[in-house]
């Protein structure tokens, strides 16, 4: 059985690509600032999103666990933002949808982490944790008591 390893070079390469995309977008904005900046920024963001999306997909294909950890972080930030940054607004459908969106991201993150752990010595521990009904019941009982 082949063991998966985290490719740090790939992670660093993707971070560098994100920084380069941001610098390019900023330079496009500075060059065209006498024109309508909203249009220029919009095109820059769209172009950067396409490039970044392709690079992130490449990262995901090569390192599911690493991508899952990044995705988990984004999910937690999304839920935290919905709960705390928007706490001055009324709780309603918008905040609820943002929380649900964050939860969806977290679930996808767990799926990607689980896929990334396949053929590693952590695979069985991951599966046992999420498939062990006794463990899950005890966790939910503890939560219900609190």
C-alpha positions as CSV (number, residue, x, y, z in Angstrom):
1,X,0.0,0.0,0.0
2,X,1.4,3.4,-1.0
3,X,1.6,6.0,1.7
4,X,0.5,9.6,0.7
5,X,2.8,12.5,1.6
6,X,2.1,16.2,1.8
7,X,3.9,18.1,-1.0
8,X,5.1,21.3,0.7
9,X,6.5,22.6,-2.6
10,X,3.0,22.5,-4.1
11,X,1.5,24.4,-1.1
12,X,4.2,27.1,-1.4
13,X,3.7,27.3,-5.2
14,X,0.0,27.9,-4.7
15,X,0.6,30.6,-2.1
16,X,3.0,32.3,-4.4
17,X,0.5,32.0,-7.3
18,X,-2.1,33.7,-5.1
19,X,0.2,36.5,-4.2
20,X,1.2,37.0,-7.9
21,X,-2.5,37.1,-8.9
22,X,-3.1,39.8,-6.2
23,X,-0.1,41.8,-7.4
24,X,-1.3,41.6,-11.0
25,X,-4.8,42.7,-10.1
26,X,-3.4,45.6,-8.1
27,X,-1.2,46.7,-10.9
28,X,-4.0,46.6,-13.4
29,X,-6.1,48.7,-11.1
30,X,-3.2,51.3,-10.6
31,X,-2.6,51.4,-14.4
32,X,-6.3,52.0,-15.2
33,X,-7.2,54.1,-12.1
34,X,-8.2,57.1,-14.3
35,X,-10.8,54.8,-15.9
36,X,-13.9,53.4,-14.2
37,X,-12.2,51.5,-11.3
38,X,-15.2,49.3,-10.6
39,X,-15.1,47.8,-14.0
40,X,-11.3,47.3,-14.0
41,X,-11.4,45.8,-10.5
42,X,-14.2,43.6,-11.5
43,X,-12.3,42.2,-14.5
44,X,-9.2,41.8,-12.4
45,X,-11.1,39.8,-9.7
46,X,-12.7,37.6,-12.3
47,X,-9.4,36.9,-14.0
48,X,-7.7,36.3,-10.7
49,X,-10.5,34.0,-9.5
50,X,-10.2,31.9,-12.7
51,X,-6.5,31.5,-12.3
52,X,-6.7,30.9,-8.5
53,X,-9.6,28.4,-9.0
54,X,-7.5,26.4,-11.5
55,X,-4.5,26.4,-9.1
56,X,-6.6,25.4,-6.1
57,X,-8.1,22.6,-8.1
58,X,-4.6,21.4,-9.0
59,X,-3.7,21.6,-5.3
60,X,-6.9,19.6,-4.4
61,X,-6.1,16.9,-7.0
62,X,-2.5,16.5,-5.6
63,X,-3.2,17.0,-1.9
64,X,-6.8,16.3,-0.8
65,X,-5.9,16.4,2.9
66,X,-4.1,19.8,2.6
67,X,-7.0,21.2,0.6
68,X,-9.4,19.8,3.1
69,X,-7.6,21.6,5.9
70,X,-7.7,24.9,4.0
71,X,-11.3,24.3,3.3
72,X,-12.1,23.6,6.9
73,X,-10.4,26.9,7.9
74,X,-12.5,28.8,5.4
75,X,-15.7,27.1,6.7
76,X,-14.8,28.1,10.3
77,X,-14.0,31.6,9.2
78,X,-17.3,31.8,7.3
79,X,-19.4,30.7,10.3
80,X,-17.5,32.9,12.7
81,X,-18.0,35.9,10.4
82,X,-21.7,35.2,10.1
83,X,-22.1,34.9,13.9
84,X,-19.9,37.7,15.1
85,X,-19.3,40.3,12.4
86,X,-23.0,40.3,11.5
87,X,-24.2,40.2,15.1
88,X,-25.1,43.9,14.9
89,X,-27.7,43.1,12.3
90,X,-30.9,41.2,12.9
91,X,-30.7,37.5,12.8
92,X,-32.6,36.3,9.7
93,X,-32.5,34.3,6.6
94,X,-29.3,36.0,5.3
95,X,-27.3,35.1,8.5
96,X,-28.8,31.6,8.6
97,X,-27.8,31.0,4.9
98,X,-24.3,32.2,5.7
99,X,-24.0,29.8,8.6
100,X,-25.4,26.9,6.5
101,X,-22.9,27.8,3.8
102,X,-20.1,27.6,6.3
103,X,-21.4,24.3,7.6
104,X,-21.5,23.0,4.0
105,X,-17.9,24.0,3.5
106,X,-16.9,22.2,6.7
107,X,-18.6,19.0,5.6
108,X,-16.9,19.2,2.2
109,X,-13.6,19.7,4.1
110,X,-14.1,16.6,6.2
111,X,-14.8,14.6,3.0
112,X,-11.6,15.9,1.4
113,X,-9.6,15.2,4.5
114,X,-11.0,11.7,4.6
115,X,-10.1,11.2,1.0
116,X,-6.6,12.6,1.6
117,X,-6.1,10.1,4.5
118,X,-6.7,7.1,2.3
119,X,-3.8,4.7,2.3
120,X,-2.2,6.3,5.3
121,X,-2.0,5.0,8.9
122,X,-4.6,7.6,9.9
123,X,-7.3,6.2,7.6
124,X,-8.7,3.7,10.0
125,X,-8.7,6.1,12.9
126,X,-10.6,8.7,10.8
127,X,-13.2,6.1,9.7
128,X,-13.6,4.8,13.2
129,X,-14.1,8.3,14.6
130,X,-16.8,9.1,12.1
131,X,-18.4,5.7,12.0
132,X,-18.3,4.7,15.7
133,X,-21.9,5.1,16.8
134,X,-21.1,4.7,20.5
135,X,-18.5,7.5,20.4
136,X,-20.9,9.8,18.5
137,X,-23.8,9.0,20.9
138,X,-21.6,9.8,23.9
139,X,-20.5,13.1,22.3
140,X,-24.1,14.2,21.5
141,X,-25.2,13.2,25.0
142,X,-22.5,15.3,26.5
143,X,-23.5,18.2,24.3
144,X,-27.2,17.8,25.3
145,X,-26.4,17.8,29.0
146,X,-24.5,21.1,28.7
